């Protein structure tokens, strides 16, 4: 029987009108230290986003979300944050911020397969 490992995750939210505090879940970022795993998945439904009635720059939001992906991957493409250890990059991604792209509080769970769990959470929470 394969051992289960602790993982942490946060839901990625878009808050198109920050002052209204309304949001739409668009993705999940998941970190599992034992499996050396840090990835995120997102799906930007532009129709749902436009339904908020706020002026948003879709290309800027896509850039921010792909920036999250670069930070997950690490390395020089992610700037100075990309040089942090995996745990540090996860903490940076999930730090509270008051921008259009935000994350939920961090939640935990147990998994045998972090990649499969990420896909399940994405479908359940942001699909």
C-alpha positions in Angstrom: 0.0 0.0 0.0 1.4 3.4 -1.0 1.9 5.9 1.8 -0.2 9.1 1.9 1.7 12.4 2.1 0.6 15.7 3.6 -0.2 18.4 1.0 -1.2 22.0 1.1 -3.3 23.9 -1.4 -5.0 27.2 -2.0 -7.7 28.2 -4.4 -6.8 30.9 -6.9 -9.4 33.6 -7.1 -10.0 36.5 -9.4 -11.4 39.6 -7.7 -12.3 41.8 -10.7 -13.8 44.6 -8.5 -11.7 44.5 -5.4 -13.9 47.0 -3.6 -17.0 44.7 -4.1 -15.1 41.7 -2.7 -16.7 39.4 -5.2 -14.6 36.7 -6.7 -14.5 33.7 -9.1 -12.4 30.6 -8.5 -10.2 30.0 -11.4 -7.5 27.6 -10.2 -5.6 25.7 -7.5 -2.0 25.7 -6.4 -0.8 22.6 -4.6 2.4 21.9 -2.7 3.5 18.5 -1.4 7.0 18.5 0.2 7.4 14.7 0.3 6.7 14.4 -3.4 8.7 17.5 -4.2 5.6 18.9 -6.0 4.5 22.5 -6.6 2.1 23.1 -9.4 -1.0 25.1 -10.2 -3.8 24.6 -12.7 -6.2 27.3 -13.9 -9.0 27.8 -16.3 -10.0 31.3 -17.1 -13.7 31.5 -18.1 -13.8 34.9 -19.7 -17.6 34.9 -20.0 -18.0 34.4 -16.3 -15.4 37.1 -15.6 -17.1 39.6 -17.9 -20.5 38.9 -16.1 -19.1 40.8 -13.1 -19.5 44.0 -15.1 -16.1 45.3 -14.2 -13.5 46.6 -16.6 -10.7 43.9 -16.6 -7.7 43.4 -18.8 -7.9 39.7 -19.7 -4.4 39.6 -21.1 -3.0 41.1 -17.9 -4.9 38.5 -15.8 -3.5 35.7 -18.0 0.0 37.1 -17.6 -0.4 37.1 -13.8 -1.7 33.5 -13.8 1.2 32.3 -16.1 3.5 34.2 -13.7 2.1 31.9 -10.9 3.0 28.9 -13.1 6.6 30.2 -13.5 7.0 30.7 -9.8 5.8 27.1 -9.3 8.4 25.8 -11.8 11.1 28.0 -10.2 14.3 29.1 -11.8 15.4 32.3 -13.4 12.2 32.7 -15.5 10.4 33.4 -12.3 12.7 36.2 -11.2 14.2 36.4 -7.7 11.2 34.4 -6.2 12.1 31.5 -8.5 15.3 31.0 -6.6 13.5 30.4 -3.3 13.1 26.8 -2.1 9.8 25.2 -3.2 8.2 25.8 0.2 9.2 29.5 0.1 7.7 29.8 -3.4 4.4 28.3 -2.2 4.3 30.6 0.8 5.0 33.6 -1.5 2.2 32.5 -3.9 -0.3 32.1 -1.0 0.5 35.3 0.9 -2.5 37.6 1.3 -2.7 40.3 -1.3 -5.2 42.9 -2.4 -4.9 42.5 -6.2 -7.1 41.1 -8.8 -5.4 37.7 -8.5 -5.6 36.4 -4.9 -5.6 33.0 -3.1 -7.8 31.5 -0.5 -6.4 30.5 2.9 -4.2 27.4 2.8 -5.9 24.1 3.3 -4.3 20.7 3.9 -5.0 17.1 3.1 -3.3 13.7 2.4 -2.5 12.3 -1.0 -0.8 9.4 -2.7 -0.5 11.3 -5.9 -0.2 15.1 -5.8 -0.6 15.6 -9.5 -3.9 13.6 -9.5 -5.1 15.5 -6.4 -4.4 18.8 -8.1 -6.6 17.8 -11.1 -9.4 16.7 -8.8 -9.3 19.9 -6.7 -9.2 22.0 -9.9 -12.3 20.2 -11.2 -14.1 20.4 -7.9 -13.3 23.9 -6.7 -12.6 25.9 -9.9 -13.9 24.0 -12.8 
